[in-house]
């Protein structure tokens, strides 16, 4: 009776490093990203007294004196400039004008010689309910503002979801561009990778090993190095343009860099192994006598391919397409180095929010959008591949 529990305990101990790795490098980062997307404690952390008073406000009448006194006490107690900056950015995004209003108010409250009696004496904007509504709506520690803004939505004064103004609706355009570039790269990888995998699967010995090595070799090279190599090759005076000019194919150098063409070329080269290897792994399991058998029954080569080989290898194409597309939608380095301003993908916007503006909430929200898109793609693939080929 004791042997089975001891074996179970040993098995759990062997799995413990793997579980810790998964939790530390996959589960925790995903949870942290999603919590940043919906977490918004910047205002509540600095205005606890105001939160208690605003709970009894009817949200329509002018601000009462207890509301103004609580706000002044909270602002006087702030001793963290970074936290104050985060709160001001949050409020200014909800109601333009808070940046100057808070700057003027905090400067007046620091004057201990002539302390203000109320906030309205500092600035007349404090008697407007709209500014207090923005504060009241920002006191919740959780918000859907970032998730809505990630898809160019927002809430109006009545709390209803609506589209953001055209000058603020940029994320949907960038998301559409990201998926379009990823689709083009996936299509290009399929067009190149499928014939390559067929040839590799039809060979044997050192010829097959050579073709597989040519596919695997880029995987052993740094992504930055491969992208930098394409940066050199695609230049106006690069090797490709020099070769085209020398052969007389073109009369002037082609624009192959800092545009969509260069991005697709470089990303196709980088992601091609993820298309070739799944297709190859399926092709080598298909009996080699099927195509000759179809030909012996009178099927032309094209018909035999379309009716025999292609249906049997579609699982590999689907797997490769899923890998390439999911990898492509998260690319950052290649579009940043090879593409122009109109070729940047959503990962560049996430990097800007995370490092450029320190807006971790928006960065997390856009990351959640990519995560949801990836999970949907995987669920579609799982549904399509649930029935094995040939199952009746």
C-alpha positions in Angstrom: 0.0 0.0 0.0 2.9 2.4 0.7 4.7 1.7 -2.5 2.2 3.5 -4.7 2.2 6.8 -2.7 6.0 6.8 -2.6 6.1 6.4 -6.4 3.6 9.2 -6.8 5.6 11.4 -4.5 8.8 10.8 -6.5 7.0 11.5 -9.7 5.7 14.8 -8.3 9.3 15.7 -7.2 10.5 15.0 -10.7 7.8 17.2 -12.2 8.3 20.0 -9.7 11.1 21.8 -11.6 8.9 21.8 -14.8 5.9 23.1 -12.9 8.0 25.8 -11.3 9.4 26.8 -14.7 5.9 26.9 -16.2 4.5 29.0 -13.3 7.5 31.4 -13.3 7.9 32.0 -17.0 4.4 31.4 -18.4 1.6 31.6 -15.9 2.9 34.5 -13.8 3.8 36.8 -16.7 0.4 36.2 -18.3 -1.3 36.8 -15.0 0.7 40.0 -14.4 0.0 41.2 -17.9 -3.7 40.7 -17.6 -3.8 42.3 -14.1 -2.0 45.3 -15.4 -4.7 45.6 -18.2 -7.6 45.9 -15.7 -5.8 47.3 -12.6 -6.1 51.1 -12.0 -5.2 52.0 -8.4 -3.4 55.3 -9.3 -6.2 57.6 -8.1 -7.6 55.6 -5.2 -4.1 55.1 -3.7 -3.6 58.9 -3.3 -7.2 60.0 -2.7 -8.6 57.7 0.1 -10.4 60.5 2.0 -11.9 61.8 -1.2 -13.1 58.3 -2.1 -15.1 58.1 1.2 -16.7 61.5 0.7 -17.5 61.0 -3.0 -19.3 57.8 -2.2 -22.3 59.9 -0.9 -22.2 62.4 -3.8 -25.2 62.4 -6.2 -22.9 63.1 -9.2 -25.0 66.0 -10.3 -24.8 68.8 -7.8 -21.8 71.1 -7.4 -19.0 69.9 -5.1 -19.6 70.3 -1.4 -17.2 71.7 1.1 -16.4 68.3 2.6 -15.5 67.1 -0.8 -13.1 70.0 -1.3 -11.6 69.6 2.2 -11.0 65.9 1.7 -9.3 66.6 -1.7 -7.0 69.2 -0.2 -6.0 66.8 2.7 -5.3 64.1 0.2 -3.2 66.3 -2.0 -1.2 67.7 1.0 -0.4 64.1 2.1 1.1 63.1 -1.2 4.8 62.7 -0.9 5.5 60.6 -4.1 6.0 62.6 -7.2 5.9 59.6 -9.5 2.6 58.4 -8.0 1.2 61.9 -8.4 2.3 62.0 -12.0 0.5 58.6 -12.6 -2.7 60.0 -11.0 -2.5 63.2 -13.1 -2.0 61.2 -16.3 -5.0 59.0 -15.5 -7.3 61.9 -14.7 -6.1 63.9 -17.7 -6.9 61.0 -20.0 -10.4 61.0 -18.6 -10.9 64.8 -18.6 -8.5 67.1 -20.4 -7.3 70.0 -18.3 -6.4 68.0 -15.2 -2.7 68.4 -15.8 -2.8 72.2 -15.5 -5.5 72.1 -12.8 -3.5 69.7 -10.6 -0.3 71.6 -11.1 -1.9 74.8 -10.1 -3.7 73.2 -7.1 -0.7 71.5 -5.7 1.5 74.6 -5.9 -1.2 76.6 -4.1 -1.5 73.9 -1.3 2.3 74.1 -0.8 2.0 77.7 0.3 1.7 77.4 4.1 1.8 81.1 4.6 -1.5 81.7 2.8 -3.4 78.4 2.7 -6.5 78.4 0.5 -9.9 78.1 2.1 -11.2 75.8 -0.6 -10.4 74.5 -4.1 -12.7 76.9 -5.9 -10.6 79.8 -4.6 -7.6 78.2 -6.3 -9.3 77.5 -9.7 -12.9 78.0 -10.8 -12.8 74.6 -12.6 -13.1 72.9 -9.2 -16.8 74.0 -9.0 -17.6 72.1 -12.2 -19.1 68.6 -11.6 -17.4 67.3 -14.7 -14.0 67.3 -13.1 -15.3 65.6 -9.9 -17.1 63.0 -12.1 -13.8 62.1 -13.7 -12.3 61.6 -10.2 -15.3 59.6 -9.0 -15.1 57.3 -12.1 -11.4 56.8 -11.6 -11.5 55.7 -8.0 -12.3 52.1 -8.7 -9.1 49.8 -8.5 -10.3 48.0 -11.6 -11.3 49.4 -15.0 -12.1 48.3 -18.5 -10.8 51.5 -19.9 -7.5 50.0 -21.2 -9.2 47.0 -22.7 -11.7 49.2 -24.5 -9.1 51.6 -25.7 -7.0 48.8 -27.1 -9.8 48.2 -29.7 -10.6 52.0 -30.0 -13.6 52.0 -27.8 -14.4 54.1 -24.7 -17.2 55.1 -22.4 -19.1 58.4 -22.7 -20.4 60.6 -19.9 -23.4 58.2 -19.5 -21.2 55.2 -19.2 -22.1 53.7 -22.6 -19.5 52.1 -24.8 -18.8 54.0 -28.0 -16.1 54.4 -30.7 -13.3 56.8 -29.9 -13.0 59.9 -32.1 -11.0 59.4 -35.4 -8.0 61.2 -34.1 -7.7 58.7 -31.2 -8.6 55.5 -33.2 -5.3 54.1 -34.1 -5.1 50.7 -32.4 -7.6 49.1 -34.7 -5.7 50.3 -37.8 -2.4 48.9 -36.4 -4.1 45.6 -35.4 -5.5 45.2 -38.9 -2.1 46.0 -40.4 -0.5 43.4 -38.0 -2.9 40.7 -39.1 -2.6 41.6 -42.7 1.3 41.5 -42.7 1.1 38.2 -40.7 -1.3 36.7 -43.3 1.0 37.8 -46.2 4.0 36.3 -44.5 2.1 33.1 -43.9 1.0 32.9 -47.5 4.6 33.5 -48.7 6.0 30.9 -46.4 3.4 28.4 -47.6 4.2 29.1 -51.3 7.9 28.6 -50.7 7.8 26.0 -47.9 5.4 23.5 -49.4 7.4 22.8 -52.6 10.6 22.8 -50.6 9.2 20.2 -48.1 7.9 18.0 -51.0 11.4 18.0 -52.6 13.1 17.3 -49.3 10.7 14.5 -48.5 11.2 12.9 -51.9 15.0 12.8 -51.5 17.1 10.5 -49.3 20.6 10.3 -47.8 22.9 13.3 -47.8 20.7 15.3 -50.2 17.8 15.3 -47.8 20.2 16.1 -44.9 21.6 19.0 -46.9 18.1 20.5 -47.6 17.0 20.1 -44.0 20.3 21.7 -42.8 19.6 24.6 -45.0 16.3 25.1 -43.2 17.6 24.5 -39.7 20.7 26.7 -40.1 18.7 30.0 -39.7 17.3 28.7 -36.4 20.8 28.5 -35.0 21.5 32.2 -35.8 20.3 35.1 -33.8 17.1 36.8 -35.0 18.9 40.2 -34.8 21.8 39.0 -36.9 19.5 37.6 -39.6 17.5 40.9 -39.7 20.7 42.9 -39.8 21.8 40.7 -42.8 18.7 41.5 -44.7 19.2 45.2 -43.8 22.5 45.0 -45.7 21.2 42.9 -48.6 18.1 45.0 -49.3 19.8 48.4 -49.4 19.9 50.5 -52.5 23.5 49.6 -53.0 23.0 46.1 -51.5 23.8 42.8 -53.0 20.3 42.1 -54.4 20.0 45.5 -56.2 23.6 45.2 -57.5 22.8 41.7 -58.9 19.6 42.9 -60.6 21.4 45.8 -62.2 24.3 43.6 -63.3 21.9 41.2 -65.0 20.0 44.0 -66.6 16.7 43.0 -65.0 16.1 46.5 -63.7 17.4 49.9 -64.8 17.3 51.5 -61.4 17.7 50.2 -57.8 14.4 48.8 -56.4 13.0 50.2 -53.1 13.4 47.0 -51.0 13.9 48.5 -47.5 12.0 50.7 -45.2 8.7 49.5 -46.8 6.3 46.6 -46.6 8.2 44.6 -49.3 11.3 44.5 -47.2 9.4 43.5 -44.0 7.6 40.6 -45.8 10.9 39.3 -47.4 12.8 39.4 -44.1 10.0 37.9 -42.0 9.4 35.2 -44.6 13.0 34.1 -44.4 13.0 34.1 -40.6 9.8 32.2 -40.3 10.2 29.8 -43.2 11.5 26.9 -41.1 8.3 26.9 -39.0 6.4 26.2 -42.2 8.8 23.7 -43.8 9.3 21.4 -40.8 5.6 20.6 -40.0 4.8 20.0 -43.7 7.9 17.8 -44.0 7.0 15.8 -40.9 3.6 15.0 -42.4 4.9 14.2 -45.9 7.4 11.6 -44.8 4.6 9.6 -43.2 2.6 9.4 -46.5 3.4 6.2 -48.4 5.4 6.9 -51.5 3.4 4.5 -53.7 0.2 6.6 -53.6 1.1 9.0 -56.3 2.4 6.2 -58.7 -0.8 4.3 -57.9 -2.9 7.3 -58.9 -1.0 7.7 -62.1 -1.5 4.0 -62.9 -5.2 4.5 -62.6 -5.1 7.3 -65.2 -4.9 10.4 -63.0 -2.7 13.2 -64.5 0.1 14.5 -62.1 -1.8 17.6 -61.2 -5.1 15.7 -60.5 -3.2 13.1 -58.5 -1.5 15.9 -56.4 -4.8 17.7 -55.8 -6.8 14.5 -54.9 -4.1 12.5 -53.1 -1.1 14.3 -51.8 -2.5 17.7 -51.0 -5.4 16.5 -48.8 -3.1 14.2 -46.9 -0.6 17.0 -46.2 -3.1 19.7 -45.2 -2.6 18.9 -41.5 1.1 19.9 -41.9 0.1 23.1 -43.8 -2.3 24.0 -41.1 0.2 23.4 -38.4 2.9 25.4 -40.2 0.5 28.2 -41.0 -0.6 28.5 -37.4 3.0 28.6 -36.2 4.0 31.2 -38.7 1.0 33.4 -38.2 1.1 33.4 -34.4 4.8 34.1 -34.5 4.4 36.9 -37.1 1.7 38.9 -35.2 4.2 39.3 -32.3 7.2 40.4 -34.3 9.0 43.6 -33.3 12.7 43.6 -34.4 12.2 42.9 -38.1 9.6 45.6 -38.8 11.4 48.1 -36.6 14.7 47.7 -38.6 13.4 46.9 -42.1 10.0 48.6 -42.2 9.0 52.2 -42.4 6.6 54.2 -40.2 3.6 52.7 -41.9 4.9 49.1 -41.4 5.2 49.0 -37.6 3.1 46.2 -36.0 1.3 46.1 -32.7 4.3 44.9 -30.8 6.0 48.3 -31.6 3.0 50.0 -30.0 3.2 47.8 -27.0 6.9 48.6 -26.6 6.1 52.3 -26.8 3.5 52.1 -24.1 5.7 50.0 -21.9 9.0 51.9 -22.2 8.2 55.2 -23.9 5.2 56.4 -21.9 5.3 54.0 -18.9 1.6 53.1 -19.6 1.7 49.5 -18.5 -2.1 49.3 -18.5 -2.4 49.9 -22.2 0.6 47.7 -22.9 -1.0 44.9 -20.9 -4.4 45.5 -22.7 -2.8 45.2 -26.1 -1.0 42.1 -25.0 -4.3 40.6 -23.9 -5.8 41.4 -27.4 -2.9 39.4 -29.0 -3.3 36.6 -26.5 -7.0 36.3 -27.2 -6.3 36.4 -30.9 -3.8 33.6 -30.5 -6.1 31.5 -28.4 -8.9 31.9 -31.0 -6.6 30.8 -33.8 -5.5 27.8 -31.8 -9.1 26.8 -31.0 -10.0 27.1 -34.7 -7.0 24.9 -35.6 -7.9 22.4 -32.9 -11.5 22.2 -34.2 -10.4 21.8 -37.8 -7.8 19.1 -36.9 -10.1 17.2 -34.5 -11.0 14.7 -37.2 -8.1 12.8 -38.7 -7.9 12.6 -42.4 -9.6 9.5 -43.7 -11.8 9.0 -40.6 -15.3 8.0 -41.6 
